Amino acid sequence: MEWFLLWLFCGFIAAFLADRKGSSTVLGFLLGLILGPFGIIAVLAMSGTTCPACRSRIHKQATRCPKCQAELQAA
């Protein structure tokens, strides 16, 4: 039972990290749920979107960088 709770916790952590990186939250949750701690590492290794002006990580649907306020081109 403890292992299931650990894997469930890893799923929530991976989903949170994926959301912060601008990736799919569902994919992050599934990776954490299936792979456990290795899923968290996989989410951390996923490439995120970066601002072309200041190189900070931004959400993939952002139209303006929250750090430097640069306008971003629509994808």
Backbone hydrogen bonds, N-H to C=O, Kabsch-Sander energy under -0.5 kcal/mol:
donor,donor_aa,acceptor,acceptor_aa,energy
5,L,1,M,-1.9
6,L,2,E,-2.2
7,W,3,W,-2.6
8,L,4,F,-2.4
9,F,5,L,-2.4
10,C,6,L,-2.4
11,G,7,W,-1.9
12,F,8,L,-1.9
13,I,9,F,-2.4
14,A,10,C,-2.7
15,A,11,G,-2.1
16,F,12,F,-2.3
17,L,13,I,-2.5
18,A,14,A,-2.4
19,D,15,A,-2.2
20,R,16,F,-2.1
21,K,17,L,-1.6
22,G,18,A,-0.5
22,G,19,D,-1.0
23,S,18,A,-2.8
28,G,24,S,-2.0
29,F,25,T,-2.5
30,L,26,V,-2.6
31,L,27,L,-2.5
32,G,28,G,-2.3
33,L,29,F,-2.6
34,I,30,L,-2.7
35,L,31,L,-2.7
36,G,32,G,-1.3
38,F,35,L,-1.5
39,G,36,G,-1.2
40,I,36,G,-1.1
41,I,37,P,-1.6
42,A,38,F,-2.1
43,V,39,G,-2.3
44,L,40,I,-2.2
45,A,41,I,-1.5
46,M,42,A,-0.8
46,M,43,V,-0.7
49,T,21,K,-0.8
49,T,58,I,-0.7
51,C,56,S,-2.6
55,R,51,C,-1.8
58,I,49,T,-2.7
62,A,59,H,-1.8
65,C,70,A,-2.3
69,Q,65,C,-1.6
72,L,63,T,-2.7
